[in-house]
């Protein structure tokens, strides 16, 4: 045990330092307009995919998905009208917790059975099958990649270290990259990245990096990942934003140029993301009480509120706010005001004037405020104390 103590201490201190730095940076830029992206509903996902999780777009009108934990060991193919086209059963696989899909340069499909909400699994797997479009029948036998995470020694670990749930994968250069959905309590905000060979066998997934994504679950928990095969851009999906990495050295994604694109309206329980082409993404969501079960399209990098769609000459203060929020604006026209919480729930604005909003009724936490006029937007984070 002694030989692990010093590296563990250094790692813990590093995380603490980076966490403080990231939170401080966030506070400095609280009033800065966020880069935003819009979602457009394409269709309802077929009802059989009520718990749709991963997504693989093999052609612009051919979409594969699956349900997550404790559902069938089946892949379902549907088109952009929501019509179910095919069902494919992976006969030698069990759906313990299927969470994401990725494809390699040969069109082979990888199914991540590595969902691990309780951080106690010792049977993590990725199944590999040929391009499902080329499989003639409705059954297939998969090759299996078994793996463990090199830095996990306890099953489960303490609540403060529950960061071993793998719900996002992508393929690049004969390797599979894995990304954690951080379930630590309190939330420490870090997503970890692992790497393992994209070949059948048994492996130890090597820790390849980590990055701070936010202080709350909705920003820190990554639910899907993808890579643009043409540009190499890597994206991570959360329920509030998509994080992009470009211009990275070798395969060290987290050392590249990072951009965050927030959704311009509250979203449901988003689950899967994939590039359709250089300028379009598809996103899936579960069908539940707070999610409609839609397939969405995002124009990428989308409509950014830092350019021609930015509502300029607007400022809000104080932020953080305890009671009244002041709105300063250069235009004389009224603004539409929308506020939603970090979980995507719209908040009622009961007392407001053209220059002031009473927010005393809001519980302490993180919110988003959107000010709009004539299709121009100003969106930023709002902290209620």
C-alpha positions in Angstrom: 0.0 0.0 0.0 2.9 2.4 0.8 4.2 2.6 -2.7 0.8 3.9 -4.0 0.4 6.6 -1.4 2.7 9.3 -2.9 1.4 9.1 -6.5 -2.1 9.1 -5.1 -1.5 12.2 -3.0 0.1 14.0 -5.9 -2.8 13.1 -8.2 -5.3 14.3 -5.6 -3.6 17.6 -5.0 -3.4 18.1 -8.8 -7.1 17.5 -9.2 -7.8 19.9 -6.3 -5.6 22.6 -7.8 -7.1 22.3 -11.3 -10.6 22.2 -9.9 -10.1 25.5 -8.0 -8.5 27.0 -11.1 -11.5 25.9 -13.3 -14.1 27.2 -10.9 -12.3 30.5 -10.5 -12.1 30.9 -14.3 -15.9 30.1 -14.5 -16.7 32.8 -12.0 -14.6 35.4 -13.9 -16.6 34.9 -17.1 -20.1 34.5 -15.6 -21.5 37.4 -17.7 -19.8 36.4 -21.0 -22.1 35.2 -23.7 -22.0 31.5 -24.3 -21.4 29.8 -27.6 -24.7 28.1 -28.4 -26.1 25.5 -30.7 -29.7 24.8 -31.7 -31.4 21.4 -31.9 -34.0 20.5 -34.5 -36.3 17.6 -34.1 -36.0 15.2 -37.0 -38.4 12.5 -35.9 -39.6 10.4 -32.9 -37.4 7.4 -32.3 -39.3 4.1 -32.7 -41.1 3.1 -29.4 -39.1 -0.1 -29.2 -36.1 2.1 -28.4 -37.7 3.7 -25.3 -34.3 3.7 -23.6 -32.2 4.5 -26.7 -28.6 5.0 -25.7 -25.8 4.8 -28.3 -26.1 5.9 -31.9 -24.3 4.9 -35.1 -25.2 6.6 -38.4 -24.0 4.2 -41.2 -25.7 6.3 -43.9 -27.5 9.7 -43.6 -30.8 7.8 -43.6 -29.7 4.7 -41.8 -29.4 5.0 -38.0 -28.6 2.2 -35.5 -29.3 2.3 -31.8 -29.9 0.1 -28.8 -31.5 0.2 -25.4 -29.4 0.5 -22.2 -29.1 -1.6 -19.0 -31.0 -4.9 -18.6 -32.7 -4.7 -22.0 -32.3 -7.1 -25.0 -29.1 -7.8 -26.7 -30.4 -6.3 -29.9 -29.5 -3.4 -32.3 -32.3 -1.6 -34.0 -32.1 0.2 -37.3 -34.5 3.1 -38.2 -34.6 5.9 -40.7 -35.2 9.7 -40.4 -39.0 9.2 -40.5 -38.8 7.1 -37.4 -39.6 3.9 -39.3 -38.1 0.7 -37.8 -36.2 -1.0 -40.6 -34.3 -3.9 -39.0 -33.6 -5.7 -35.7 -30.2 -7.5 -35.3 -29.6 -9.8 -32.3 -26.0 -10.3 -31.0 -26.4 -13.9 -30.0 -23.4 -14.3 -27.8 -23.8 -11.0 -25.9 -25.7 -9.9 -22.8 -26.9 -6.4 -22.3 -25.6 -5.7 -18.8 -25.5 -2.0 -19.6 -24.9 -1.1 -23.2 -24.2 2.6 -23.4 -22.5 3.7 -26.7 -21.5 2.8 -30.2 -18.6 3.7 -32.4 -17.3 2.6 -35.8 -13.8 2.0 -37.2 -12.4 2.8 -40.7 -13.6 -0.6 -42.0 -17.2 0.0 -40.9 -17.1 -2.4 -38.0 -19.3 -1.5 -35.1 -18.2 -1.5 -31.4 -20.8 -1.9 -28.7 -19.8 -0.6 -25.3 -21.1 -2.8 -22.5 -19.4 -0.7 -19.8 -22.1 1.3 -18.1 -21.3 1.1 -14.5 -23.5 3.4 -12.4 -22.5 1.8 -9.1 -18.8 1.6 -10.1 -18.7 -2.0 -9.0 -18.5 -4.0 -12.3 -15.6 -6.3 -13.0 -17.0 -7.6 -16.3 -16.5 -4.6 -18.6 -16.7 -5.5 -22.3 -16.9 -4.1 -25.8 -18.4 -6.2 -28.5 -17.3 -5.9 -32.2 -19.4 -6.9 -35.2 -19.1 -6.3 -38.9 -20.8 -3.3 -40.5 -24.4 -4.1 -39.6 -25.6 -2.9 -43.0 -23.7 -5.8 -44.6 -25.1 -8.5 -42.4 -27.6 -10.5 -44.4 -29.6 -12.2 -41.6 -31.0 -11.0 -38.3 -28.4 -12.6 -36.0 -24.7 -12.1 -35.5 -21.9 -13.4 -33.3 -19.6 -10.7 -31.9 -15.9 -10.7 -31.1 -15.3 -9.5 -27.5 -12.8 -7.1 -26.0 -12.6 -7.6 -22.2 -11.0 -4.9 -20.1 -10.4 -3.4 -16.7 -9.4 0.1 -15.8 -5.8 0.5 -14.6 -6.5 2.9 -11.7 -9.5 1.1 -10.2 -8.7 -1.0 -7.1 -12.0 -0.9 -5.2 -15.4 -2.2 -6.4 -17.1 0.1 -5.6 -14.7 2.9 -4.6 -15.6 5.5 -2.0 -18.3 8.0 -3.1 -15.7 10.7 -3.5 -13.9 8.6 -6.2 -16.8 7.1 -8.2 -15.5 8.0 -11.6 -15.4 4.6 -13.4 -18.7 4.6 -15.3 -17.9 4.3 -19.0 -20.8 5.6 -21.1 -18.8 7.1 -24.1 -16.4 5.6 -26.6 -14.8 6.4 -29.9 -12.4 4.6 -32.3 -9.2 6.2 -33.7 -6.1 4.7 -35.2 -6.8 1.1 -34.1 -7.5 2.1 -30.5 -10.7 2.6 -28.5 -10.9 5.7 -26.3 -13.2 5.5 -23.3 -14.6 8.5 -21.3 -16.1 8.5 -17.8 -19.4 9.7 -16.6 -18.4 11.1 -13.3 -20.6 9.9 -10.4 -18.4 11.2 -7.6 -20.1 12.8 -4.6 -19.5 15.6 -4.1 -19.0 16.1 -7.8 -15.3 16.8 -8.6 -16.0 17.7 -12.2 -13.4 15.6 -14.0 -13.9 13.3 -17.0 -11.2 10.7 -17.4 -10.0 9.2 -20.7 -8.7 5.7 -21.2 -7.2 3.9 -24.1 -7.1 0.2 -25.1 -6.5 -1.8 -28.3 -9.4 -2.2 -30.7 -8.9 -6.0 -31.0 -10.5 -9.0 -29.3 -8.7 -10.1 -26.2 -8.3 -9.1 -22.5 -6.6 -5.8 -21.7 -5.9 -3.2 -19.1 -7.3 0.2 -20.3 -4.6 2.8 -19.8 -5.5 6.1 -18.2 -4.6 8.7 -20.9 -5.8 12.0 -19.4 -8.5 13.9 -17.6 -10.2 17.2 -18.0 -12.5 19.4 -15.8 -15.9 19.9 -17.3 -18.0 21.6 -14.6 -19.0 21.6 -10.9 -22.4 20.1 -11.3 -23.6 16.7 -12.6 -25.3 18.1 -15.7 -22.1 19.6 -17.0 -19.6 17.1 -15.8 -21.3 13.8 -16.8 -20.4 12.7 -20.3 -23.1 10.6 -21.9 -21.6 10.0 -25.4 -18.6 10.8 -27.6 -17.7 10.8 -31.3 -14.9 11.8 -33.7 -15.3 13.4 -37.1 -13.4 11.0 -39.4 -12.6 13.8 -41.8 -11.3 16.5 -39.5 -10.3 14.5 -36.4 -12.5 16.8 -34.2 -13.5 15.0 -31.0 -16.8 15.8 -29.2 -18.2 14.9 -25.8 -21.9 15.2 -25.1 -23.5 16.3 -21.8 -27.1 17.3 -21.2 -26.2 21.0 -21.3 -23.5 21.3 -23.9 -21.1 19.7 -26.4 -17.4 20.0 -25.7 -15.1 20.0 -28.8 -11.4 19.3 -29.0 -9.3 20.1 -32.1 -5.6 20.7 -32.9 -4.5 18.1 -30.4 -1.0 16.5 -30.4 -1.0 12.8 -31.4 -4.1 11.3 -29.7 -3.9 13.5 -26.6 -7.4 15.1 -27.2 -7.5 17.0 -23.9 -4.4 18.9 -24.8 -6.0 20.3 -27.9 -8.1 23.5 -28.4 -11.2 23.2 -26.4 -14.6 24.8 -27.2 -17.9 24.5 -25.4 -21.2 24.9 -27.2 -24.2 25.1 -24.9 -27.7 24.2 -26.1 -29.8 27.3 -26.7 -32.8 25.8 -25.1 -33.3 23.2 -22.3 -32.9 19.6 -23.4 -34.2 16.2 -22.2 -32.2 13.1 -21.3 -29.7 13.2 -24.2 -27.9 9.9 -24.7 -26.0 9.5 -28.0 -24.2 11.7 -30.5 -22.6 11.1 -33.9 -21.4 13.1 -36.8 -23.5 12.6 -39.9 -21.1 14.7 -42.0 -18.7 17.6 -41.3 -21.6 20.1 -40.6 -24.3 17.9 -39.0 -24.7 15.9 -35.8 -27.5 13.5 -34.8 -28.4 13.2 -31.1 -30.7 10.7 -29.5 -32.6 10.9 -26.2 -34.5 8.6 -24.0 -38.3 8.5 -24.0 -39.2 9.3 -20.4 -41.2 11.7 -18.3 -38.8 14.6 -19.0 -37.7 13.4 -22.5 -39.7 13.1 -25.7 -37.6 10.3 -27.2 -36.6 12.4 -30.3 -33.9 12.1 -32.9 -32.3 15.6 -33.2 -30.1 17.3 -35.7 -27.5 19.9 -34.8 -25.9 22.1 -37.4 -22.2 22.0 -36.4 -20.6 24.1 -35.1 -24.0 25.6 -35.1 -25.4 29.1 -34.7 -22.9 30.7 -32.4 -24.1 33.7 -30.3 -20.6 35.2 -30.6 -21.2 36.3 -34.2 -24.1 37.7 -36.2 -26.7 36.1 -33.9 -25.4 37.7 -30.8 -27.7 40.2 -29.1 -25.2 43.0 -28.4 -25.3 45.8 -26.0 -26.7 43.7 -23.2 -25.4 43.3 -19.6 -26.9 41.7 -16.5 -25.8 42.1 -12.9 -25.2 41.2 -10.1 -24.1 37.7 -11.0 -24.1 35.8 -8.6 -27.5 37.2 -7.7 -29.6 37.0 -4.4 -32.7 39.0 -5.3 -33.2 41.5 -8.1 -31.3 41.0 -11.4 -30.7 44.2 -13.4 -30.8 44.2 -17.2 -28.9 46.9 -19.1 -29.6 47.1 -22.8 -28.9 49.6 -25.6 -32.1 49.0 -27.5 -35.5 50.4 -26.5 -37.5 47.3 -27.5 -38.6 44.8 -24.9 -36.7 41.5 -24.5 -38.0 38.0 -24.1 -36.6 36.5 -20.9 -36.3 32.7 -20.3 -34.6 31.1 -17.4 -34.1 27.4 -16.9 -32.2 25.4 -14.3 -29.3 23.0 -14.8 -31.7 20.1 -15.2 -33.5 21.8 -18.1 -36.6 22.9 -16.2 -38.1 26.2 -17.2 -38.5 28.7 -14.3 -41.5 31.0 -13.9 -40.6 34.7 -14.0 -43.4 36.4 -12.0 -42.0 39.8 -11.2 -40.2 41.7 -13.9 -39.9 45.1 -15.6 -38.0 46.1 -18.7 -34.8 46.5 -16.7 -35.3 44.2 -13.6 -36.2 40.7 -12.7 -37.0 39.5 -9.1 -35.3 36.1 -8.6 -35.8 35.8 -4.8 -38.1 32.8 -5.4 -35.3 30.7 -7.1 -33.4 28.2 -5.1 -29.6 28.6 -4.9 -27.9 26.9 -7.8 -26.8 27.3 -11.4 -29.3 28.5 -14.1 -29.2 29.7 -17.7 -30.8 33.0 -18.7 -31.7 33.7 -22.3 -32.5 37.3 -23.5 -33.9 37.4 -27.1 -35.1 39.9 -29.6 -35.7 39.5 -33.3 -33.9 36.1 -33.5 -30.8 37.5 -31.7 -29.8 35.9 -28.5 -27.8 36.6 -25.3 -27.4 33.4 -23.2 -25.2 33.1 -20.1 -24.9 31.2 -16.9 -26.6 32.7 -13.8 -25.7 31.8 -10.3 -28.4 32.2 -7.6 -27.1 32.5 -4.0 
